[in-house]
Amino acid sequence: HDRRHSVAKTRMGLEERQKRFVAEFHRRHGSIPSIVEAAAYSPQLRLAPSQQLLLDFLKKNNVYGQVIAALAASSPTEPLAGNPSSLMSQMISRDFAIAFGASAQGTAAQRGGEIGVGLAYGHMTQGGAAVDSITLPLGYSWRFERDPRYVLAVDLPISYNKSNGATGAAVSLGVSLSIPLGDNWTVTPKISTGATGSLDLASAGALIGASVTSAYRFKAADFDFVLGNMVGVVKSIPLSFGQYSFDPKLTNGYTKNGVMVSRPLRLMGVQSEFFAQAEAQFWVMDTRFVGSRLYDDSYQEVGLSIGRPLAAFGRFVRFGVSFLHSHHSNGGMANFGYSF
């Protein structure tokens, strides 16, 4: 009788923990698929004599990895993947921007090394949840002496984000090499990896990816055009913390396509001495994913920036704004970049 009473009491305790676990995930992330309920409390646990069996189950069955995968497919605020503010999307946007920017400068760019720093603030509304982010993009590039269209670049963006009172951080590292295949055509292969985590959202993960971006430049009247096309793949990396290991087993292919138009402001009737050497850039982009289920599997962007050389202080400074739209998300970003 005592044994049956003990088992029944343990079962009730586990069921209550399960309900609180699911309720907390619903509160922080929105609707959670049945995988959370099934993984967090399986029939095998109904006869568990102690909480240690629950811990052993979590260690051996990749439950946490399944939860992260479910959140990537259903949550507007999952930090790893699934939405425009996630690590996956930000890595892809950074890869495309580097290849785009390297091609846009062409042979007019200065040879040698260049350090880039910046600051970006973004505000998104994703599935009704407000997400604010601050990003510090750091980078170094080297343009070859014999042909400045060859560019070896290393980037290290660091970001902080906040959503519904929950905070998180992410960092990534990428290495790329822009290779000219013609007078106006550049191809840029790149490899990237990154990690993110949020104690408030009980989420952590890491990604690795590879991409190839084609950028073709041409002139029409007084306008410079760059057509960009990127294809790549990104997947999650297994992580271990003590005796626990997990892997969301996310694998996604993606494409990102865009066109950028630039023109010197002096040709647009601007008479200001400061802006006499400046140029304006306007771009539109489209991003699409295939593979593992994601909360947002496509989104579109438009942006505008103004930049000019600053010989007395460095090489170049640029200010810009961009706007993003998807089925579940809308928002914008303001950014500043400086190279020397």
C-alpha positions as CSV (number, residue, x, y, z in Angstrom):
1,H,0.0,0.0,0.0
2,D,2.8,2.4,0.9
3,R,4.6,1.6,-2.3
4,R,1.5,2.2,-4.4
5,H,0.9,5.5,-2.6
6,S,4.5,6.6,-3.2
7,V,4.3,5.8,-6.9
8,A,0.9,7.6,-7.2
9,K,2.4,10.6,-5.4
10,T,5.4,10.7,-7.7
11,R,3.2,10.4,-10.8
12,M,1.1,13.3,-9.7
13,G,4.3,15.4,-9.0
14,L,5.6,14.6,-12.5
15,E,2.3,15.5,-14.1
16,E,2.2,18.8,-12.3
17,R,5.8,19.5,-13.4
18,Q,4.8,18.7,-16.9
19,K,1.9,21.1,-16.8
20,R,4.1,23.9,-15.4
21,F,6.8,23.2,-18.0
22,V,4.4,23.4,-21.0
23,A,2.5,26.4,-19.5
24,E,5.8,28.3,-19.2
25,F,6.8,27.5,-22.7
26,H,3.4,28.6,-23.9
27,R,3.7,31.8,-22.0
28,R,7.2,32.7,-23.4
29,H,7.0,31.3,-26.9
30,G,3.3,31.1,-27.9
31,S,1.7,27.9,-29.1
32,I,3.9,24.8,-28.7
33,P,3.3,21.7,-30.8
34,S,2.5,18.3,-29.3
35,I,6.1,17.3,-29.4
36,V,6.7,19.3,-26.3
37,E,4.1,17.5,-24.3
38,A,5.1,14.1,-25.7
39,A,8.8,14.6,-25.1
40,A,8.5,16.4,-21.7
41,Y,6.4,13.7,-20.2
42,S,6.2,10.3,-21.9
43,P,4.2,7.2,-20.8
44,Q,7.5,5.6,-19.6
45,L,7.7,8.3,-16.9
46,R,4.3,7.5,-15.5
47,L,5.7,4.6,-13.5
48,A,9.0,6.5,-12.6
49,P,9.8,6.0,-8.9
50,S,11.9,9.2,-8.7
51,Q,12.8,12.4,-10.4
52,Q,16.2,10.8,-11.3
53,L,14.5,8.7,-14.0
54,L,13.1,11.9,-15.5
55,L,16.6,13.3,-15.6
56,D,18.0,10.1,-17.2
57,F,15.2,10.3,-19.8
58,L,16.2,13.9,-20.7
59,K,19.8,12.9,-21.0
60,K,19.3,10.0,-23.4
61,N,16.4,11.0,-25.6
62,N,17.5,14.4,-27.0
63,V,14.3,15.9,-25.6
64,Y,15.7,19.4,-25.4
65,G,16.9,19.2,-29.0
66,Q,13.3,18.3,-30.0
67,V,11.9,21.2,-28.0
68,I,14.3,23.7,-29.8
69,A,13.3,22.2,-33.2
70,A,9.6,22.5,-32.3
71,L,10.2,26.1,-31.2
72,A,12.0,27.0,-34.5
73,A,8.9,25.8,-36.3
74,S,6.3,27.5,-34.1
75,S,7.8,30.3,-32.0
76,P,8.2,34.0,-33.1
77,T,11.1,34.5,-30.6
78,E,13.2,31.3,-30.8
79,P,16.8,32.7,-30.8
80,L,18.4,29.9,-32.9
81,A,16.2,29.7,-36.0
82,G,12.8,30.2,-37.5
83,N,12.3,34.0,-37.5
84,P,14.1,37.0,-39.0
85,S,15.7,38.0,-35.7
86,S,17.2,34.5,-35.1
87,L,20.9,33.6,-35.5
88,M,20.2,31.6,-38.7
89,S,18.6,34.6,-40.5
90,Q,21.2,37.1,-39.2
91,M,24.1,34.9,-40.4
92,I,22.6,34.6,-43.8
93,S,22.0,38.4,-44.1
94,R,25.5,39.2,-43.0
95,D,27.0,36.7,-45.6
96,F,25.0,38.3,-48.4
97,A,25.8,41.9,-47.3
98,I,29.5,41.2,-47.3
99,A,29.5,39.7,-50.8
100,F,27.2,42.5,-52.1
101,G,29.3,45.3,-50.6
102,A,32.6,43.9,-51.9
103,S,31.2,43.7,-55.5
104,A,29.6,47.2,-55.3
105,Q,33.0,48.9,-54.7
106,G,34.7,47.0,-57.6
107,T,38.1,48.2,-58.8
108,A,37.6,51.6,-57.3
109,A,38.1,50.3,-53.8
110,Q,41.5,50.9,-52.1
111,R,43.9,48.0,-51.9
112,G,45.2,46.6,-48.7
113,G,43.6,46.0,-45.3
114,E,40.5,47.6,-43.9
115,I,38.9,47.3,-40.5
116,G,35.1,47.7,-40.3
117,V,33.0,48.6,-37.2
118,G,29.4,49.6,-36.9
119,L,26.3,49.6,-34.9
120,A,22.8,48.5,-35.8
121,Y,19.5,48.7,-33.9
122,G,16.5,46.7,-35.0
123,H,12.9,46.5,-33.9
124,M,10.6,43.7,-35.2
125,T,7.1,42.6,-34.4
126,Q,7.0,38.8,-34.9
127,G,3.8,37.0,-34.3
128,G,2.6,39.8,-32.0
129,A,5.9,39.7,-30.0
130,A,8.1,42.8,-30.0
131,V,11.8,41.9,-30.5
132,D,14.5,44.6,-30.1
133,S,18.1,43.9,-31.1
134,I,21.5,45.7,-31.0
135,T,24.3,44.4,-33.2
136,L,28.0,45.3,-33.2
137,P,29.4,44.1,-36.6
138,L,33.1,43.8,-36.5
139,G,35.2,42.8,-39.5
140,Y,38.5,42.9,-41.4
141,S,39.0,42.6,-45.1
142,W,42.1,42.5,-47.3
143,R,42.0,43.6,-51.0
144,F,44.7,42.0,-53.1
145,E,47.3,44.4,-54.6
146,R,47.1,42.9,-58.1
147,D,43.3,43.0,-58.3
148,P,41.2,44.7,-55.6
149,R,38.2,42.6,-56.6
150,Y,39.9,39.7,-54.8
151,V,38.8,40.3,-51.2
152,L,39.6,38.0,-48.2
153,A,37.2,39.0,-45.3
154,V,36.6,37.9,-41.7
155,D,33.6,39.1,-39.8
156,L,32.6,38.8,-36.2
157,P,29.2,40.3,-35.4
158,I,28.0,40.3,-31.8
159,S,24.4,40.9,-30.9
160,Y,22.0,41.4,-28.0
161,N,18.3,41.0,-28.2
162,K,15.3,41.5,-25.9
163,S,11.7,40.2,-26.3
164,N,8.9,40.3,-23.8
165,G,11.4,40.9,-21.0
166,A,13.6,37.9,-22.0
167,T,17.1,38.7,-23.1
168,G,19.7,36.8,-25.2
169,A,23.0,37.1,-27.0
170,A,24.6,35.7,-30.1
171,V,28.0,35.8,-31.8
172,S,29.1,34.4,-35.2
173,L,32.3,34.1,-37.2
174,G,32.6,34.0,-40.9
175,V,35.4,33.8,-43.5
176,S,34.9,34.6,-47.2
177,L,36.9,35.1,-50.4
178,S,35.6,37.2,-53.3
179,I,36.9,35.9,-56.6
180,P,36.4,37.8,-59.9
181,L,35.3,35.7,-62.8
182,G,35.0,38.6,-65.2
183,D,35.3,42.3,-65.4
184,N,31.9,42.8,-63.7
185,W,31.2,39.4,-62.1
186,T,32.4,38.2,-58.7
187,V,31.7,35.0,-56.9
188,T,32.1,34.8,-53.1
189,P,32.2,31.4,-51.2
190,K,31.9,31.7,-47.4
191,I,31.8,29.5,-44.3
192,S,30.2,30.7,-41.1
193,T,29.5,29.4,-37.6
194,G,27.7,31.0,-34.7
195,A,26.1,30.4,-31.3
196,T,23.3,31.9,-29.3
197,G,21.7,31.5,-25.9
198,S,19.1,32.9,-23.7
199,L,18.6,31.9,-20.0
200,D,15.2,33.6,-19.9
201,L,13.9,31.6,-22.9
202,A,15.7,28.4,-21.8
203,S,17.3,28.2,-25.2
204,A,20.8,27.7,-26.6
205,G,22.2,26.4,-29.9
206,A,24.9,26.6,-32.5
207,L,24.9,26.6,-36.3
208,I,27.4,26.1,-39.1
209,G,26.8,27.0,-42.7
210,A,28.3,27.5,-46.2
211,S,27.2,29.7,-49.0
212,V,28.2,30.9,-52.5
213,T,27.1,34.4,-53.7
214,S,27.2,35.6,-57.2
215,A,27.3,39.4,-57.8
216,Y,27.2,41.0,-61.2
217,R,27.7,44.8,-61.7
218,F,26.7,46.9,-64.6
219,K,25.9,50.5,-65.4
220,A,22.8,52.0,-67.0
221,A,22.8,55.8,-67.6
222,D,24.0,57.3,-64.4
223,F,23.1,54.4,-62.2
224,D,25.2,51.5,-61.0
225,F,23.5,48.1,-60.5
226,V,24.5,45.0,-58.6
227,L,22.5,41.8,-59.1
228,G,23.1,39.3,-56.2
229,N,22.2,35.6,-56.0
230,M,23.1,33.4,-53.0
231,V,22.6,29.8,-52.4
232,G,23.6,28.0,-49.2
233,V,23.0,25.4,-46.5
234,V,23.0,25.8,-42.7
235,K,22.6,23.1,-40.0
236,S,22.6,22.9,-36.2
237,I,25.6,21.6,-34.3
238,P,25.3,19.1,-31.4
239,L,26.1,20.7,-28.0
240,S,26.9,19.2,-24.7
241,F,26.6,20.6,-21.2
242,G,28.0,18.3,-18.5
243,Q,26.1,15.0,-18.9
244,Y,23.5,16.5,-21.2
245,S,23.8,16.6,-24.9
246,F,21.3,17.8,-27.5
247,D,20.9,18.6,-31.2
248,P,17.8,20.2,-32.8
249,K,18.8,18.5,-36.0
250,L,17.9,21.5,-38.1
251,T,19.1,21.5,-41.7
252,N,18.0,24.2,-44.1
253,G,18.9,25.1,-47.6
254,Y,18.2,28.7,-48.6
255,T,18.4,31.3,-51.4
256,K,18.7,35.0,-51.1
257,N,18.4,37.2,-54.2
258,G,18.5,41.0,-54.5
259,V,19.3,44.0,-56.6
260,M,21.1,47.2,-55.5
261,V,21.0,50.5,-57.3
262,S,23.5,53.3,-56.4
263,R,24.0,56.8,-57.7
264,P,26.2,59.8,-56.6
265,L,24.1,62.4,-54.8
266,R,25.6,65.2,-56.9
267,L,23.9,63.7,-59.9
268,M,20.6,63.9,-58.0
269,G,20.7,67.7,-57.6
270,V,22.2,67.7,-54.0
271,Q,24.4,70.8,-53.7
272,S,25.7,70.4,-50.1
273,E,29.5,70.3,-49.9
274,F,29.4,67.4,-47.4
275,F,27.3,65.2,-49.6
276,A,29.1,66.2,-52.8
277,Q,31.1,63.0,-52.6
278,A,28.4,60.8,-51.2
279,E,26.3,58.2,-53.0
280,A,22.9,56.7,-52.3
281,Q,22.1,53.0,-52.5
282,F,18.7,51.4,-52.7
283,W,18.1,47.6,-52.6
284,V,15.4,45.0,-52.5
285,M,16.0,41.4,-51.4
286,D,14.1,38.1,-51.1
287,T,15.0,35.2,-48.8
288,R,13.5,31.7,-48.9
289,F,14.2,28.5,-46.9
290,V,13.7,24.8,-47.5
291,G,14.3,21.8,-45.3
292,S,13.4,21.8,-41.6
293,R,10.2,23.5,-40.6
294,L,10.6,27.2,-39.7
295,Y,8.2,29.7,-38.3
296,D,9.0,32.1,-41.1
297,D,10.3,30.3,-44.2
298,S,10.5,33.5,-46.4
299,Y,10.7,37.2,-46.1
300,Q,11.4,40.3,-48.2
301,E,13.5,43.5,-47.5
302,V,13.9,47.0,-48.8
303,G,16.6,49.4,-47.8
304,L,18.3,52.7,-48.4
305,S,21.7,54.0,-47.3
306,I,23.9,57.0,-47.9
307,G,27.7,56.8,-47.7
308,R,30.8,58.8,-48.4
309,P,34.6,58.7,-48.0
310,L,36.1,60.5,-45.1
311,A,39.8,60.8,-45.9
312,A,40.6,62.8,-42.8
313,F,39.2,60.2,-40.4
314,G,39.1,56.9,-42.3
315,R,38.0,55.4,-45.5
316,F,34.3,55.3,-45.6
317,V,31.2,56.0,-43.5
318,R,27.6,54.9,-44.2
319,F,24.2,55.3,-42.7
320,G,21.2,53.2,-43.6
321,V,17.7,52.0,-42.9
322,S,16.0,48.8,-44.0
323,F,12.5,47.3,-43.6
324,L,11.4,43.7,-43.6
325,H,8.1,41.9,-44.2
326,S,7.0,38.3,-43.9
327,H,3.8,36.4,-43.3
328,H,4.4,36.7,-39.5
329,S,6.9,39.5,-39.1
330,N,7.3,43.2,-39.8
331,G,10.0,45.6,-38.7
332,G,13.0,47.7,-39.5
333,M,16.6,48.4,-38.7
334,A,18.8,51.5,-38.6
335,N,22.6,51.0,-39.0
336,F,25.8,52.9,-39.1
337,G,29.1,51.6,-40.5
338,Y,32.6,52.9,-40.5
339,S,35.8,51.6,-42.1
340,F,39.4,52.6,-41.7
